[in-house]
Amino acid sequence: MIVAKPYVNAQKIGRVEGTAIGSIFQAFIPIGENSRTRRAYNNALAKAPGATALTDVTLQEDWYWYYLGTLRVITISGEAVK
């Protein structure tokens, strides 16, 4: 769980989306990997001034391989509410 469930009668602001990137270097060294979900959520929330949470959230993860490891991009989208 990223944040507590918002109130049932929360005011909808609009749909937002945020992304964050992490990497696993040489299959053993995580770089920004553990905080990707939180950073993507906060990035999406920042796009709606006054928003306190997201509802109807979807999460998408894409992996890209490169010579020394993997690049992992997470995208969170949802309805911003306050």
Secondary structure, DSSP 8 states (H G I E B T S, - for coil): --S----TT--EEEEEEEEEEEEEETTTEEES-TTHHHHHHHHHHHTSTT--EEEEEEEEEEEEEETTEEEEEEEEEEEEE-
